[in-house]
Amino acid sequence: MARKSKYSGPKYANGNYKSYQKAYDSSELQIRKRSKLNKENRKRGTYGNGDGKDVSHKKDGSTVLEKASKNRARVGKARKA
């Protein structure tokens, strides 16, 4: 049985994922979120130094340094299939 792609549906039709992602990443909300996290990374001295750390959000809203691979791999229960 073939596995169904997670990139299916009308917004991804005809290989449209790249253009959808580009539009999402350039939205005003995403730019503000990204710039805020970059600012925090610079403040903590971990931005661009190659240490592999990211600023990660905790459930209480605070932030903590964490391995980038762990931070980016985490998926909430609501998004799991």
C-alpha positions as CSV (number, residue, x, y, z in Angstrom):
1,M,0.0,0.0,0.0
2,A,1.4,3.4,-1.0
3,R,2.0,5.9,1.6
4,K,0.0,9.1,1.3
5,S,2.0,12.4,1.0
6,K,1.5,14.9,3.8
7,Y,1.7,17.5,1.0
8,S,-1.7,16.7,-0.5
9,G,-4.7,18.8,-1.1
10,P,-5.6,21.9,-3.2
11,K,-2.9,24.2,-1.8
12,Y,-0.2,21.7,-2.8
13,A,-1.7,20.8,-6.2
14,N,0.7,20.8,-9.2
15,G,3.8,21.0,-7.0
16,N,2.6,24.3,-5.4
17,Y,4.2,23.6,-2.0
18,K,7.3,25.9,-2.6
19,S,5.1,28.9,-3.6
20,Y,2.8,28.2,-0.6
21,Q,5.7,28.0,1.8
22,K,7.3,31.2,0.3
23,A,4.1,33.1,0.8
24,Y,3.7,31.8,4.4
25,D,7.3,32.6,5.4
26,S,7.0,36.1,4.0
27,S,3.8,36.9,5.8
28,E,4.0,39.8,8.3
29,L,3.3,37.5,11.3
30,Q,6.0,35.0,10.4
31,I,8.6,37.8,9.8
32,R,7.8,39.2,13.3
33,K,8.1,35.8,14.9
34,R,11.4,35.0,13.2
35,S,12.9,38.4,13.9
36,K,12.0,38.1,17.6
37,L,13.7,34.7,17.9
38,N,16.8,35.9,16.0
39,K,17.0,38.9,18.3
40,E,16.9,36.5,21.4
41,N,19.5,34.2,19.8
42,R,21.8,37.2,19.3
43,K,21.2,38.4,22.9
44,R,22.2,35.0,24.2
45,G,25.3,34.9,22.0
46,T,24.3,31.8,20.1
47,Y,23.3,33.3,16.7
48,G,25.6,32.2,13.9
49,N,28.4,30.8,16.1
50,G,27.8,27.2,15.0
51,D,27.1,25.7,18.5
52,G,23.9,24.0,17.2
53,K,21.6,25.7,19.8
54,D,18.3,27.4,19.3
55,V,16.0,29.4,21.5
56,S,13.1,27.1,22.4
57,H,9.8,28.1,23.8
58,K,8.5,26.4,27.0
59,K,4.9,25.9,27.8
60,D,4.9,28.8,30.3
61,G,6.0,31.2,27.6
62,S,9.6,31.5,28.7
63,T,12.6,30.6,26.5
64,V,15.5,28.2,27.0
65,L,18.5,27.2,24.9
66,E,18.1,23.8,23.3
67,K,19.7,21.7,20.6
68,A,18.4,22.8,17.3
69,S,17.6,19.3,16.1
70,K,15.4,18.6,19.2
71,N,13.7,22.0,19.0
72,R,12.8,21.7,15.3
73,A,11.9,18.0,15.4
74,R,9.3,18.4,18.1
75,V,5.7,18.1,16.9
76,G,2.6,18.8,19.0
77,K,0.0,16.1,19.5
78,A,-2.5,18.1,17.5
79,R,-0.2,17.8,14.4
80,K,0.6,14.1,14.6
81,A,-1.3,11.8,12.2
